[in-house]
Amino acid sequence: MRVNAMTSLSRSIYLAADVGVPTDVPPAGSSLENPYVYDSVARELKSMAKEGLLEVVSENQRPSEAGPLIGRIRFARLR
């Protein structure tokens, strides 16, 4: 169930982005403030890039006890 929530959130972010415009995924003001939630959504967006839906423009990782987490991601929607 949790995976579906992350997929829905990443899909919503993708659909809200304009085609061809670099879009930052801001962590503040939503459930994305949690670094683990942000990382999960960012990884889902990277998976969407493999499907050809978007291009990851930039990403920054940060260390955590569980290993590196994606702390920032910027993408451009392709379709």
Residue, then its C-alpha position, 0 to 999 in steps of 0.5 A: m500500500r505504501v508503494n502505491a502512495m509513493t507512486s501516486l505522489s510521484r505521478s501527481i508531481y509528473l503530471a503537474a510539470d510542464v513538458g520540457v520545463p525543468t522542475d524542482v521537486p521541493p521538499a517543504g510544505s508536504s509529506l516530502e519534508n520527510p527525507y525517506v518519503y522524498d527519497s522514495v518519490a525521487r527514486e520513483l521519478k528516476s524509474m519513470a525516466k527509464e520508461g522515457l517519461l522524463e529526464v532527470v536534470s540533476e540530483n543531489q544525495r545526502p548521507s543517512e544511517a540507512g545509506p545515501l538518500i536523494g535530497r534534491i531532484r530536478f526533472a524535465r517532463l518529456r511527454 
